[in-house]
Amino acid sequence: MIACAGILPLAAICGPIRDIPWGWTLIDISFGALGIIPLLIVRRLIHRLERERTPA
């Protein structure tokens, strides 16, 4: 999740430096923004599994 968050400023800063068109920069930023969604779902499922495995 940290890497997904790091893509946002990295793409916003390095895109114009490398003369990448703004549309492509938005696509790069979307990988970070949309990539975090499956990670959050998996994180929630892992926490659910940990709660189920913990003896009462």
SULGIDA-V56663 format. One record per helix or strand of 2 or more residues. SS is the DSSP state (H for helix, E for strand). FROM is the first residue (numbers start at 1). TO is the last residue. If there is no record, write none. Layout:
((SS,FROM,TO) (SS,FROM,TO))
This chain:
((H,2,17) (H,22,53))
